[in-house]
């Protein structure tokens, strides 16, 4: 199967957030709605839960 290249307005994070919205149950926690006590600049690649996971592991 051939895939098309990502357009400039579609980031990996946006695609993952769309994937969560389409596939998770309504009561599931979504990374896009994560609230953090300390404001951080958003990554174009990693979602909030991915950054949390990386902090715990590393």
C-alpha positions as CSV (number, residue, x, y, z in Angstrom):
1,X,0.0,0.0,0.0
2,X,1.4,3.4,-1.0
3,X,1.1,6.3,1.5
4,X,1.0,9.9,0.6
5,X,3.4,12.3,2.1
6,X,2.2,14.4,5.0
7,X,1.1,17.9,4.2
8,X,2.7,20.9,5.9
9,X,-0.4,21.6,8.1
10,X,-0.5,18.0,9.4
11,X,1.9,17.1,12.2
12,X,2.5,13.7,13.6
13,X,0.9,14.9,16.9
14,X,-2.2,16.0,15.1
15,X,-2.5,12.7,13.4
16,X,-2.1,10.8,16.7
17,X,-4.7,13.1,18.4
18,X,-7.2,12.4,15.5
19,X,-6.5,8.7,15.9
20,X,-7.3,8.9,19.7
21,X,-10.6,10.8,18.9
22,X,-11.6,8.2,16.3
23,X,-10.8,5.1,18.2
24,X,-11.0,5.6,22.0
25,X,-14.2,5.2,24.0
26,X,-16.0,8.4,25.0
27,X,-14.8,8.1,28.7
28,X,-11.1,7.5,27.8
29,X,-8.5,10.1,28.7
30,X,-7.2,11.9,25.6
31,X,-3.7,13.4,25.5
32,X,-5.0,16.5,23.8
33,X,-7.1,17.4,26.9
34,X,-4.3,16.8,29.4
35,X,-3.9,19.5,32.0
36,X,-0.4,20.2,33.4
37,X,0.5,22.4,36.5
38,X,3.4,23.9,34.6
39,X,2.8,25.3,31.1
40,X,5.0,23.8,28.4
41,X,5.5,24.6,24.8
42,X,3.6,22.0,22.6
43,X,5.8,19.6,20.6
44,X,4.9,19.1,16.9
45,X,5.6,15.4,17.4
46,X,5.0,14.2,20.9
47,X,1.7,14.3,22.8
48,X,1.5,15.2,26.5
49,X,1.2,11.6,27.6
50,X,4.2,10.6,25.5
51,X,6.3,13.3,27.2
52,X,5.1,12.1,30.6
53,X,6.0,8.5,29.7
54,X,9.5,9.6,28.5
55,X,10.1,11.5,31.8
56,X,9.2,8.4,33.9
57,X,11.3,6.0,31.8
58,X,14.4,8.2,31.5
